[in-house]
């Protein structure tokens, strides 16, 4: 199930002792910088594409996130071109895959500032906070159980149908997932297992040692200065961000009063530092496995970057004697790069706007990831994803606010925030606008859900759930297939339909519906087979939530019911 996530394997050497020569390290740094330049160009192109779609939507008077349409357009364009000429896939694998992975790795920084904006709301009473937490936990448990409970049996039916008709149900004219993992991302700071592993190997039951962890000849001892130089070569952008924060951001802030450079550089510095710290913890062999898991999961980049920005907000407010809301206004001006391209807003971009632009660019780059996993998506598993996501979307819109009202939460705007409780921010905003829900509370719930799922997956909750389910599920269908693999010696061979296994599809649907973009980004980062289903379910849930909230009879009834007194 959720343990389909490959686990980062510890490096045989304890950082920061270098494992390559100085020339190799320089070459690796140049390759990473080259991928970063391509990723930057991809982000700019994504913003131009978003701007064009945004203009068309404005002329048609349609309120829909342009980044989602851009993602779908990129996927369809590559799919059509790939069917016409096979060189498209080779071009993607060679030139675009690593930059797309780099964008995906950093796109979650866009969730930090919306989480910080929860400080804008007045402090609620302890009773209200308790009710919000109770509603959040209850709806989360219901959504998690419902999404997995609906997706698993439905996909098992699809698998049985495939076995009867003698096919996998997927489109065979496109390449499978083997090609999708020909090359590993060179921008990753950790070594992850590829998706060529079978289900049992990814679960850690019968895997063989990876070549990345084979003992090599002892490295010559290095001095402290050489080790520091090696570390600097591995983290050039982090050092640059801290240098800009201290040497440029602070002086500009206290000479001109403009905090934009300071907040932008600080956001980048803290984000890159926590990512580097998390990667180092994952690959350090000097820690016990349980401690390594605990520390790497606790070092969540979104969580700690948000906390640092919150601390900065209150420190700036105390130092300048300004209200917190005024300081928060300096973190975002609601002007993304696409808005500047369209010249819709005269104000300059702030730190939060740059982060949001990166988030939108990452969403567009998911069109490339969907193309990479096209064999899985163009199958009956895709029907499972759309069906379950649509049912959950209707249930959230129609019943989420009513459940919050029944528990005594109010006013109506807070109740309506649960209509899009786990819808990604790009799609949740138009839902809140249509229903009149609390935007801040909704954004906080989306971010907290993503953080909790990321930390839960890191702590191995998925493996524990899988072991429980293996005890209660009947030993037939896919469970029997996994048993057959284990009985044949446990070799790590990929089955042709492993990506469509019910546990894989159900895991992807569960994470996509409940953890949205943050959970999906985590799955892509670790190379999980469940990642495409997570991305597809996230999109389907958001789109269908927008559709249901746009149906006036249903929306009007939900708004009126959410505003009435509790039962």
N, C-alpha and C positions, 0 to 999 in steps of 0.2 A: 504494500500500500504506500503510505507516505515514506517508507524507508527505501523506496526506489531512488531516493536522492543519494548519489554517490558521495562518499565521505572523503574529505581531504586527507591524504596520506601524509604522515609526518616525514619530513626530510631527514636523511641519515645524518645530517650535520646540523648542529645547533647554531642558529643565527647569532651574530652576524658574520661568522667566518665565511668568506667567499668560497664557492665551489668551482669557479671557472677562472681562467686567466684574465688579466686586465684587458687584453684585446677583446676577448669574448664579451666581457662586461660592457665595454664601450659599444661594441656592435649591437648587443642586446638593447642598450639604452637608445641607440639611434633608431633601431627597428620600432621600439615602443613610441618614440617621438614621432616617427613617420606615421604609425597607426593613429596616434593622437591627432596629427594634422588632417588625416583623411576623415577621422571621426568629426573633427571640427567643421570640415567642409560639408560632411553629410548633415550635421546639425543645421548649418546655414541653409542648405538646400531644403531641408525639411521645413524650416521656417518660411522660406519663399513659397513652398507648396501650400503650407497652411494659410499663408496670406492670400494666395489666389483662391483657394476654396472658401476662405472667410468672406472674400468680396462677393463671390457667387451666392453664398448663403444669405448675405445681407441684401443683395438685390432681389432674391426670391423670398425674403422675409421669413426665413426658416431658422429656428433656434436649435442648432445641433453642433456638437464639438467638431471643429474642422480637423483636429488632429486624428480623430478616429476615422474620418473619411479618407484622410491622407494615408493612413496606415492600410486601409482596405485597398486604396488605389495602387500603392506600391506593391502589395501582394498580388493583385490581379495583373498588373503590368509585368512583373517578373514571371508569373505563372504562364501568361500567354506567350511571352518572348521565349521562355524556356521550352515550351512545347514546339515552338517554331524552329529554334536552333539550340542544340545541346551545349554550345559554348557558353551560354548564359550561366549555367550552373558552375562551370569551371571558373568563369570570371568572378562569380560571387565567392566561391571557395578561396580563391587566390587573393582577391583584392578587397573584398567588402566584409567578409565574415569577422575578422579580428576587430576592425573598427566598429562594427555593429555590436560585438560583444563588449567593447569598451564603453560605448554609449549606454548599453543596458546596465553595465556595472555601476555607472554614476548617475543614472536618471533618478534614482530614489532620493537624491538630494532635494528634488523639488517638493518633497513632502515635509521638509523640515519647517519652512516658514509658515505654511498653513497650520501646522501643529502649534507653533509659537503664538499664532493669532488667537488661540484660546484665552490668552491673558487679557484680551480686549474685553471679554465679557465680564460683567460684575460677578464678584464672588458669591456663589449661591450658598444657601443655608446647608448645614450638614444633612438635614433630612432630604433636601433636593438632590444633593450629591449622591447620597445613598440610593435614592430611587433611580437616578441615571445609571449608576453602576449596576444595580439589579436588572434594569431593563437591558442594558448592554450585554451582560453576561447571559441572561435568559434567551434573548434573541440570537446571540452568538451560538449557544448550545443547540437551539432549535434549528438554525440554518445549517450548522455543521452536520448534525445527524440527518437532517432532511436531504441535503445535497448528496451525501455519500450513500444514504439509504435508498435514494431514488436512482442514482447513477449506476450503482453496482448491479442490482438485478436487471435493469434495463440493458446494460451492456452485456450481461451474461446471456440474455435472450438473443442479442445480436450475434454473439459469438457462437451460440448453438445453431443459429440460422446459417451462419457462415460455414460451420462444419457440415451441415446437411447439404448445402448447395455445393460444397467442395471448394470454396474460395475464401479469400480473406476479406472480401468486401471493400477493398481499397482500390484506388486507381493505380494500375500497374504500369501505365505509360510514363510515369515520372519516377525519378530515382527515389530509393528508400532512404532510411535514416543512416545507412552505412556511410554514404557519401557525406552526409551532414556532419559527420565527425571525423572526416579524413584528417583535418588539421585542427590542432588544439589552439586555443587563443593564447598568443604570446604575451598579451597584456595582463593576463591573470597573474597575481602574485602568489597564488597557491596552485598546487597540482591536484587536479580532480580526475576522477575516473571517468572515462568516456562512456557514451551510451551504448557502445558495442557490447557491454556486459549484459548477461542475461538477468532475469529477475532475481534468481537466487543469488547470483554473484553480487548484485547491487545491494542486497540485503546483508551481505557480509557473512554468509554461511559457508561458502565454499570457494571463495575467491583465491586466486593465486597471486603471488607478489607481482606488483607492477614493475616495469623496467625502471620507473622513476625512483624506486626505493631500493634498488639493488645495491649492495655494498660495493663501493668503489675503493680504489687505492687511496691510502691516507694522503691527505693534502698536507703540503708543507706548512709549518707554523707561520702565522702572520703576525705582524706587529699591530699594536692598537691603532696606529695611524693608518695602516693599510686596511684594517677592518672598517674604520670610520669612512675612509675613501670609498670602499666597496659599498657601504650602506648608502652613502650620498649618491652614488651612481644609480642605485636602485630606487631612490626616492627624490628625483630632481624637482618634480612639481610641488611636492610637499615643502621642500626647503624654500623654493621660490615663493610659495604662498605665505609662509611665515615671515620671510624677508620683506615682502610687500606689506604685510600687516604691521610689522614693527618699524620699518624704515620709511614707509610711504603713507600707509593708512593713518597711523597715529599723528604724525606731523600735520597732515592735511586736515584731519578732524579738529585739532586744537589750534590751527591757525586760521582756517576758513569757516569752521563750524559745519562742514559738509561731511557726513559720516559714510557716504556711499562706498568710497574706496576701502575704508576700514571694515565695514560690515561684509562687503563682498570678499575681500581677502581673508577675513577671519572665518567666514563660512567655508571657503575652499580649504583653508588650512586645517580646520578642525575635522572636516569631512575626510580629507586625505590621510590625516593622522590616525583617525579611528579605523579606517580601512586597512592601513598598514599595520596597525596594532593587532587587529583581528586576524589578518593573514599570518602575521608572525606567530601569534599564539597557536593557530591551527597547525603550523608546521614545526613547532618546537618539540623535541623529543624528551627534554628534561622534565616534563610535567607528567603526572599521572593522567591516564586517558579521561577519567571523570572530571578532573580539574581542568584539563585542556578544553573539554566540551563546555564546562561551566563558564570559563573565562571568555572563550570565543563567542559564546551566545550572549553573554552579558555585555560584551563590547559591541553592541549594535550601533552602527554608524548613524542611523536616523535618530535613534533615541538620544545619544550623547551629543550630537550636533545640535539637536533641538534644545537640550538642557543648557548647553553653553550659550546659545543665542538668548534663551530666557534669562540666564544670569546676566548677560550683557545688557539686556533691555532694562532690567531693574537697576543695575549699576549706573547706566547712563541716565536713567530717570533720577536717581538720587544725586548724581554729580551735577546735573544741570538744572535740577529742581523743576523738571518738566513732568507732566502727567505721563503715565505709561502708554496711554493711547497715542500721544504725540510721538513718542519714540518708536512705537510700532509702525506708525505711518512712514517712517524713514526706511523701513525694511522692505516695503513694497509700494509701488505706485500704480499697480495694475496695468503696466505697459510692457508687454512682451516684445520680442524682436519682430514678430509678425505685425504687431500694431505699429511699430516704427516704420516698417516697410510700407505699410498702407497709409502712414502719416495720419492715423486716427487720433492719437493722443500726443500733445506737445511735450508732456513731462518726460524726463529721462528715466532710464531703467535703474531700479534698485537691486539689492542683493536677491530678494525674493523673486523678482521678475526674471533675473538671469537664471535662477534655479528652476523656475517654472518653464522657461523656454527650453532648458535642457531636458526637463521631464517630457514636454511635448515632442521634442525631437526624438527622445527615446521611444515614445509611443509610436511615432512614425516608423522608426527603425524596426519595430516589431513586425512590420510588413515583410521585411527580409527574413526574420526568424520564422514567420508563418510559411514563407516560401521554402525555407530549409526543411520544415516538417510537413510539407504538403501531402506526402503519402499517408500520414496519419489523419490529417484533417479531411481529406477527400475520401472518407470512408464512412461506414455506418456508425463509427464512434462519433463522428461529427454530428450525426442526427441525435445521438444520446446527449451530447453537450447542449445542443440547442433546445431540446425538449426539457431537460432538467432546469436549465437556466431560465427558460420562459416561465415554468411553473413557480420557481423561487421568486422571480421578479414580480409576478402577480401576487403571490402571497405576501411579500414585503410591502408592496404598495397598499394592498387592501387591508392587511391584518396587522402590520407592524405598528402604525400609529394607534390602532385600537388596543393592542396589547399594552402599549405605554400608558394609554389613558386608563385602562382597567387597573393598572398598578398604582394609579394615583399621581402620575407625573403630569405636569402642566407648566406653562400654558400650552395652547395648541401648537405653537411653532416648535416647541421641544418635542412634542409627540410626533409631528410630521417629519422631524429629522430621521426617524426610524424607518421611513418609507424607502430611504436609500442608504441604509445603515452601512453597507459594505460595498457600495458602488464607487468605482474609482473616481477621483476628484474631477477629472475632465468631463465625466457624464453625470456626476452627482449634482454639479452646480446648476444645470438647467432644470433638474428635477426639483431642487429646492426653490428655484425661482418660480416654477409653475405652481407649486403647492404652497409657497410661503413658509417653508421650514427654516429652522435655525441653521444657518450655513456654518457657523463656527462649531457648533456641537456635532454636526454631520462630518465636517472635516476631521475633527478630533477623533471620532469613532473610527473613521476609515484608517487613519494613520495608526492608531493604537491597535486595531485589528491586525494590520500588517506587521507591526513590531512583534506582537504576541505570537503570531504564526511563525515569523522568522526565528524567534527565540525558541519556540516550542519544537520546530523542526531541528534546530541545532542541538537541543537537549535530547533528541532521540524519541520524542513522543510518537512519531510515525512508526518507528520500529516496535514500540510497545503495543500500539493499536494493531499492527499487523499480526503480532504473535497472538493477540486475543482473538482476532478474526479467524486466524488459521485453526483455532480450536473449535470454533462454532460453525464455520462454513462447511458444507458437505464436501467430501473429497471426490468431486467430479468436476468436469468442465476445466476451467483454467487451473484450479487447485490441483487437479490430477496431472495436468501438463507440467506444472512446477515439480510435482513429486517425481514424474518420469525423468526430468532433467537431473534431479538429485540422485535418482537410482542409477543413472548412467555414468556415475563417477563424479558428478558435480562440476563438469567442465564448463568453462565460461563461454558457451556458444550462444549466439543470438538467434532466437527463433524468429521466423518470418512474421509472425503475428504477435510478438512480444509487446510491441508498442500499443496494440489494441487490446491488451489484456484488461479484463474488467477492473482489476485493482488499480492498474495504471490510469485508466480513464477516470475512475471514481476519485482517485487521489487528485488528479488535475482539476476536475470539476470542483471538488471541495475547496481546494486552495484558491482557485480563481474566483469563486463566488464569495468566499469569506475573507481572503487576504488581498484581493484585487491586484494592483500593479506591483506592490512590494513583494507579495508572495510569489507572483509570476517571475519577477526579476530574480528572486532567489533560486527558483527552479532552473531558469536559464543559466545562471551563474555556475551551478553545480552540474549542469549537463543532464538533467533528469528527463526521462521519456515522458513524464507527465506535463512538462512545460507547455507544449503546444495546446493541450486541452485546457490548461489553466488560462492561457491567453485568450483562447476562443470563448471559454465560459465567462471570463471577465468582460469581454466585449458584448457577448450575447446578453448577459445579465444587465449591463448598463443600457444597452440599446432598448431592450424590452421594458426596462424600468421607465425610460424616457417615453416610450410609446404608451404604456399604461397610464402614466401620469398626464399624458396629453389628451386622453379620452375624457372629455368634459363631464359626462354623467358620472363616471367612476371617480374622477378627481374631485368633483364637487361634493360627492357623497363622503369621500374620505376626509376632506377638509372640514365639513360640517360635523362629522362624527368626532374628529379629533379635538374640536373646539368645545364640545359639550362637557358637562361634568362627568366625573368618573362614575362607574357603576356603583 
